[in-house]
Amino acid sequence: MEAFRLSLADAEVDPLANRTDRALSTIKRGILTDRLRPGQQLVESDIAEVLGMSKTPVREALKTLVGSGLVTFSRFKGAIVRELDADEASAIYDLRLLLEPEAARRAVAIGFDTAPAAAALERAAAAGESGDTAGMSLANREFHRGLYLGCGNPLLVDTLDGLKDQTALISVAGWRSAGGWRAEADEHRGILDAAERGDADAVAAATHAHIAGFVERVMPHLANGTDAAEEGDTATG
């Protein structure tokens, strides 16, 4: 139980949120930061005990996570953190390659505030320097979201949010870019520089190259069932 308690620690939860939202935020952060691993069973009673609440809000939170693709439900095992195979991962990244560069291009063309993306990039770098892989993963996710958030299409934003959540399952499973976090930070900086110049086409091209490069480096490890984390630092694509 103590290990499970630690896996749900340090969640940044709105103190005014209701119990279901608190449970949802805590479990989701545990998944996105590698504390709750793909294939790990999520027992309602254990989570409820750790969070100091009844099983009902935990059950509702798990249902939401099933809907978002982060959790699966088995008749025999109950709720477990979703495990992605190579084909599923490839499909998710294929969709990101189709949607995210265009969303970023539109955001720059419309004219968006680059400050949140820049701040996320700084947080990611600081986390990388300190060895905080969980913090770096979350900051990198916010960097990407900061680029496409202003695309002008809420449905596109929601779709990309869901895809980013699912790509986290690939990273936390240990299939990581051998280039390391510094290489990823350099690519992110290039994308941000283009955004700050207002060059929408350059942002789209750099975003596409960044995601495609991650796929090229990581997908062979998924197909072979090997762990790229042994070769380099974490990267979230």
Secondary structure by P-SEA (a helix, b strand, c coil): caaaaaaaccccccccccaaaaaaaaaaaaaaaccccccbbbbaaaaaaaacccaaaaaaaaaaaaaaccbbbbcccccccccccaaaaaaaaaaaaacaaaaaaaaaaacccaaaaaaaaaaaaaaaaacaaaaaaaaaaaaaaaaccccccaaaaaaaaaaaaaaaaaaaacccccccaaaaaaaaaaaaaaaaacaaaaaaaaaaaaaaaaaaacaaaaaaccccccccccccc
